Amino acid sequence: MSDAQTPHPAQTLRDIENPAFVSFLDMARWLAATLVCVAHARNPLFLGYNAVPAADRNLAMQAWYFVTGWHAEAVVVFFVLSGFLVGGLSSARVSSGRFSISDYSVDRLTRLYTVYLPALILTVICDWTGAHWFSASGVYDHTQLLILEKVKTAPFGELLTVPIFFQNVFMLQTVWGPPLGSNQPLWTISLEFWFYVIFGLAVVALVAGSSAVRAAAALISVALLALLGWPFHQQFGLWLIGVLAAFIPWRVIEKPVLALVVFAVLLTAIRLQGDVIDAHQGGLLLKNYTVATAFAWVLISMRQVSWRRFIQLAPLNHFMADFSYSLYLIHFPLLIFILAALHGTGQFDQIATGYSPASAEGLAVYLGVLAAIFVSAWALSQVTERQTWRVRSALKSALKLRGWWIGPPSAGATRPA
């Protein structure tokens, strides 16, 4: 069957063979993770924009504050990308008869947990050491002025307990408890886990051979949705927009330049009108769904591009994307620990009150901390994220040896998605 005859979502499996599209997907992943990291590093180190002296507000500084204000939109992009790469491609495999619930389950668990469990342990080490040795910095008990102003959680030290640790191990943070210690970005990881679970159950409810199995899967998925509640449903809808992007067949809407321009204009308008959006009930929800829909249009429009620049940038995008998940998982506890340790040297007292972005020392600390975080994330990825295929292959082999495999045979270990 030719590309033109292949129906969606099955066509998505061919779309991701396009090297320019793969490069774009990689670029979107690492740019979103990087944006979250650099924005989070700004918050406890530099004064909020309104507190910056007018004399220090040059054009470069204003642009930096403007761009790093998109960290929430970067999370929306994460959810849409995940919906497309996990739900969309799984739907394509279902429609082409290549879906295995065993493959799906192993792939999702190994993708999340191979890096996630070491990240939890690293969080405990950083937070416990920092709270005991560098408590004077104020970042762990929230007496540091910018942490107190910008982080609306209990003090990090109070969130480092054994029960909270195991809640996070079982992906219950956000749903029934807080993220572990200082690692507040983990709120999204539990949501991802439950997205995967409910989607997998929905597929089983649709395609399982046994009517009893289909009914049980449907009942469990409905029960989980009821237990997870409305806040979860709002985020799940963003993920499902990514899934739906794999079902859109209309080539006529593939307008890559226009879609990218509209997406950029929308992001700019959101930053310029942020106060107006936040003042309206439901404004945040509307904003998130508008961003998700616009980015889904970008995804749809990019699937057939053959832009030479994306192909040229493919090695860089691949390299950066390969440790973007590690970066997301560990950047915040590392950031907090490094700032506390620097303050503990007695040489960077202004960490306790916040730097002006015009401060040479503040900028040096910021760039140095970011460099340390990126190097650490890359190093962690070498022993975790890059080894996902080994863990995945070993687990699949064990399941097959025990006769516990369900669905078509696995196609083999592939690059983590």
ABEGO torsion letter per residue (X at the ends): XBAAABBOAAAAAAAAABAAAAAAAAAAAAAAAAAAAAAAAAAAABBBAAABBAAABBAAAAAAAAAAAAAAAAAAAAAAAAAAAAAAAAAAAAAAGABBAAAAAAAAAAAAAAAAAAAAAAAAAAAAAAAAAAAAAGAAAGABAAAAAABBBBBAAAABBAAAAAAAAAGABGAABBBBEABAAAAAAAAAAAAAAAAAAAAAAAABABAAAAAAAAAAAAAAAAAAEAAAAAAAAAAAAAAAAAABABAAABBAAAAAAAAAAAAAAAAAAAAAAAABBGAAAAAAAAAAAAAAAAAAAAAABABAAAAAAAAAAAAAAAAAAAAAAAAAAAAAAAAAAAAAAGABAAAAAEBBAABAAAAAAAAAAAAAAAAAAAAAAAABAAAAAAAAAAAAAAAAAAGABBEBBBAEBBBBX
